[in-house]
């Protein structure tokens, strides 16, 4: 066991200061009251406890992301993947897609990729949360990995959006950004939309949060009444889960995207190449990857990182049902753990729905655990790790802790947690046994 694992299972330190969190979230008068609002409406969004990770695991995560993106860049991969995707995914205007999310469980033999998401939410919230936690841990600063500069992360995010714009528009100035979703004020992560709007405004870009159904396509441009008169939408930060823009209510956005008149990120092509769950089948097919010329090293990384995944078909029904307790079933275009099922929880009714089509079966990788304090009692929560990436580089690591079948934000003591990367120091059994009992230091933690 390494130091990070020992701390995750032996330290209940609470390192979140409400005052520090408020400082990080309410950076502008327009955001005043957000912390109080979140405490009332999202009581389990933020955990008071950080998650520890060793550098070896962090490096394995980064290696997996890099290997996956090298494969996805191959013409052979894109040809086979886009052939099964909606026609709109074949448009390539240049942008890569902001805030890619790689979700991992920590298996006994290292990190295992559970899924990839193209509109991964929470990056701005997690950046603020990480800064608030880090401010409480000055006594541990010498142990922290500082490869991610939390103080410059907002600037990194804005530079990413500018680069997405330049990939399609060159040196034309970026003037307006629209953050879109359906009924954005009702979305669970609506507070993050407000953070994104203010971030753009702070960097001299006119921005607004808007309902995608209110967009207007006319005169070769995309418009929304929330922007100043006469200013069309330059760039759309797309938070919709209508990944191929096929919903008739999104016709204006679809027309503008296909015409190339608005830069949209993330976009249908990114979802088809990265987030369709069937891609995990291809990424884990060692023989096919070898035939494409993928290096032996990258194939070893992918074999270690990607659990075996197969498509659910009637021909496989009996074998999959027999193995269901070792499997997890997901819709190919799913997100947010919706309609995802652990095999040991399946009923015959749900199984018939899965067999109707559109699901993959993935080898079950149990999540690791984090010890937290809930109502004064030590409580073990499940945890997963999310790497927010762009162009194959990790920008931020965050964790989610929960109880139940899938990740959620309804667990006391759980929610988003910052990730603290520690040196990969191995602890022998006698050292683990001699560690002090779990302690609780609020705001001034010394695990």
N, C-alpha and C positions, 0 to 999 in steps of 0.2 A: 504494500500500500504506500502511495506517495503522500506528501504533505497535504496536497489539495484534497485528496479523498478523505484523509484523516480529519481535516478541518470541517469538511462538509458533513461528516457523520458525528463529529464530536464537539462542535462549537455552535452555540445558539446566539452568537453576538448580533445584536440589533444595531445597525450602523446608519440608519436613516434619520436625519434630523428634519422635522417639518419646516423649520426656518430655512435650512439650506435648500430644501426642495422648492419652497416658495421663491427663493431668490433665483433659482434656475429656471422655473417655469414662467414666472411673472416678470419678464424682462422689459415689458412695455405697459403703459397705463391701460391699453386696450385688453391686456391679459389679466388685469387685476381680478382677484377672486377665483382664479382657476383652481388653485390648490384646495380651497374650501369646497368648491363645487365638486371636484373629483372625490374628495373624502366622503361627500354625501351620496353621490350618484355611482361612484366606482370604488366602493370601500376595499375591494380586494384587487385593485389594479396594480399597486406597487407593494412589493414585499419589503419589510424592514431589514431583511437578512440578505447579504451578498452570497454569491456562489463562487467557489474557488476552483481554479483550473491550473494544471501544471503546464509548463512550456511545451513539453513533448506532445501533449494532447492538442494544444493550440496549433503546433506545427503540423500535426496530422490533419487537422481540420483544413488548414490552409493548403496543404498538399492535395487533399481530395478536391477542393474547389478548383484549384489550378488544373488538375488532371481532367476533371469533368469539362471545363471550359475549352481545353485543347481539343477534346473529342467533339464537342458541339460545334467547333469552328470548322471541322472537316466537311468538305463538299459531300462526301458519301453519307455522313450522318444527316446533314441538312436535306439531302435529296429524299432519303427514306422517311424522315420525320415529317417534312412538309407535304409529302404525297398523301399522308393520312390526315392532314390538318385542313381547316377551312381555307378557301381560296384567298381570303384577306390576309392570311399569314404569309403569303408569298411576296407581299410588298416589303421592300427593304430600302428604307429612306436614310439609313445611317445610324440613328440612335441605337444604343444597346439595351436600354431599360434601366431606370433607376431602382435602387433599393431591392435588389434580388435578395431573397431570403433562403438560406440553406439551413434546414432544421435537422439536428442530430440528436440521437440518444447515445449515452456513453455505455457501450457494451463492455464485457469483461476483457475483450481483446482490442479495445480502442473505440473511437467514435464511429457510429454507423449512421449513414444518411437516411432519414425517414422520408423527406420530400423537399422539393424546391418550389418556392412561391415567387411569382413575379411582382405582386403588389404587396409585399410584406409590410405590414403596418408596425408602428411602434418605434421606429428608429429615432425620431426626434424626442419622444418621451423617454426612451432608454438613455439617450445621451444626457438629458437633464438629470435623470435618476442617477446615472453613474457619477456625474459630477457632484451631486448632493451627497452620495455615500462616500465618495473619495475624500470629501472635505472633512469627514469625521474620523479619518484614519491616518492622521499625520504620523503617528508612532510606528506605522507599518510601511511608510512610504518607500523605505529602502528595499522592501521585498517585492514591490509591485513591478510588473512588466510595463514599460512606458512606450511600447511600440505604437500604441494608439494615443495620440495627443488629444485628450478630451477637450482641452481649451480651444483647440483649433478645429474641432469637428464640424461646427456649424459652417465655417468657411469652406471646409472640404465638401460638405453637402451642396452648398451653392455653386461651387466650382464644377461639381458633377452635373448639375442641371445646365449650367452654361455650356459645358462640353457636349451634352446631348443636343442642345440647340445648334452649336457650331457644326456638329456632325452632319446636320441637314441644311443649315443656312449659312455656313461659312462665317464671315466676319460681320454680317448684318447684326446690329445691336439687338439684344433681347430686351423688349420693353414690357411685355405683360405675360403673367402666368395665371392660369386658372386651375384651382384645385377642385376636381370634380368627383362627385359620387351622386347616387340617387338619394334625395332627401338628406343631404349631408348633416344637417343639424340633429338628425335622429340616429346617426351612426354611432356605434359604441366608442370608436376612436375619434369622434368629432373634435375633442380638445386638441388632438394632434393637427387637424386641419388648420385650426387657429394659430398654432405654433408655426406651421409652414408658411401661412400667409404673412405673419409678422417677420419671419426670417427673410423672405424675399424683399419685403418692404425695407428692412434694415440695410439691405444691400442694393438699394436703388432701383428695384424692379416693382412695378405696379402689380399687385396681386389681389385675388379675391377667391373666396370659397363659393362654389356654385352647384346647383342641381343640374346634372347632365341633361335632364329632360327639358330644360329651359334654353338650351343652346340653339342658336339660329345659324343656318347656312345660307348665305346670300352674297351675291356679287363676288364670288370666288374667295370668300373669307368666312371665318367663324366668329360669331358675335355672342355676347352675353350682356344683359342690361346692368350687371353689377360692375362692369368696367366703365371708365370714363367715356363719355360720348365721343364717337369717332375713332376709338381705339379697338381694333379687333383682337382676338385671342392669338397671341404668338405661340405659346407653349401650354399644353394641357398636362398637368400632373394627374394622371389617371388612376383613381382609386376604385373604379368600377370592378365588379366581379362578373360582368358581361364581357368575358375575355375576348370574344371574337366580334364584339360590337354588333351582334345580330338582333338585339332587341329593337323593335320598331321605334320605341321611345328614344333611342339613341341614334336615330337616322342622321341627324345633323352632324354629330361627331363622326359617325362613320363616313359620311360624304367628304367631310373636311380632311379626314385622315387619308382616305383613298386618293383624294386629289393632291395630297401633299401640301395643302394650304395651311395646315396647323401641325406643329411638331407635337407628337403624342408620346408620352413615356410614363410607365411601360406600355407596351403595345401588343397587338395580336401575334406578331411574329415571335416576340420574346416568350410569350406564354406557350406557343406551340413548340418552340425549341427547347425550353427549359422545364416548364411546369406541368405539362401533360404527364400524368403518372405512368403512362405506357413507356415513356422515355427511360424509366428506370430499368425496364426489361432490356432495352438496347444497351444501356450503359453497363449492365452486368453481364452481357453476352461476350465472354472472353474470346471465343472463336471468331465471332464477327469482327470484334475490335482488332484482333490480330490480322485478319484479312484486309483491314483498312490501313494497316501499317502503324497502328498505335504501338508505342514503345513498350517493351517488357516491363519497365519500371512503372509507367502509367497504368498498365493493366493490373499489376500487382496492387497498386494503390486502390484502384476501383474495386477489385475483388475483395479487398479488406474492408472497404468503406460502404459498399452498397449491398444491403440484404437481398437475397434471392427474391425476385419478383416475377410473377407470371400473370397473364391475362386470364380472367375467369371466363371459361367457355363451357357449354354443355358437355363436351367431351371430357373435360377435367372435373366435372361436378363431383363424382363419387370420390375421387382421390382427394380433392380439396376438402370435402366435407369430413372425410376420415382424419385429415390433418388439421382441422379447423382450429384446434386449441393452440397450435403453434403458428397461427397465421393472423394477419391483420388485413381487413378488406377495405378498399378505398375506391371511390368513384374516380374515373380517369381525369375529370376536370374539376375535382373537388377542391375545397379550400376551407380553412378554419375548422377542420375536423368534422364538417357537416357530412352526414350519411356515411361516416367511417365507423367500422365495427371491429372490435376484438372478436376473434373466432370463438373463444370460449363463452361469449355472451350471446351468440346467435340463437335466434328462434327460427323455426321452420318458415314462418311467414316472411321474416327478413331475408332468409336464405333464398326464397323464391324470387324476391325482388332483385337480389344480387345476381342471380342466374339470368334474369331478363336481359342483362347486358350492361356494359359500361363500367365494369369494375376490374381492379387488379387485386391480386393476393400477394402479400409481402410477408416474408418470414418475420415473426414477431421478435422485436428487440426490446426487452423490458427496459424502461427508463431507470437511470440511477436515482439516488435519493439525496435529499438535503434535510438535516435536522433543524427544525425551527421551534420557537416557543409560541404556543397558542394557549391563551388563558392560563399562563403560568405552568403549562405542561409541555415536556418535550414531545414533539410530534414529527414523524417522518413524512415528508412530501416527495412526490415524484418530481423529476426535473428533466427538461430538455434544454438544448443550447441552440440559439439561432445566430448564424453569421450573416450580418448585413454586408452585401458585397456589391461591387461595381467593377465591370471589366476584369473579373477574376481576382480582385484584391479585396481582402476583408477590411471594411471600414470600422465596424463595431461588432463586438460580441455581447450578447445578452442571454439571459436564461428566463425560463418560465417554470414556476413551481405550482403544483396542484395535487388534488386527489380526484379519483374518479377514472372513467374509462379513457377520456381524452383531455387534452389541455383545456383549461377554462380559467375564468377570472371570478370564480365564485367560492374559492377556497380560503377560509380564514388563515392568515399567515402566509398565503401564497401570492402569486401575481408575477409581474416582471421583477427580475432581480439583476443587479449589475454583476458582471463577471470580473473577478480579480485573478490575474494570471500570476502564479508563483513559480519560483525556480523548481525544477523537477528533482526535488530531494526525496529519496526513498527512505521510508521508515521501517525499521525492523519490528517484529512483534513485541519485544520487550519495551521498545520506545513508545509504541502505541498504548500499551497497557499502562505506562507510567504517565500518560498525558492527564492533565487535570480534568475534573468533571466539567461538563458544559457550563459555560458562564454566559451572563447577559450584561453587556455593557452598552447602554444606549448612548449614541452620539460620540463616545470616545472609546470605541472598541479596541481591545487588545487580545485577539484570539490566542 
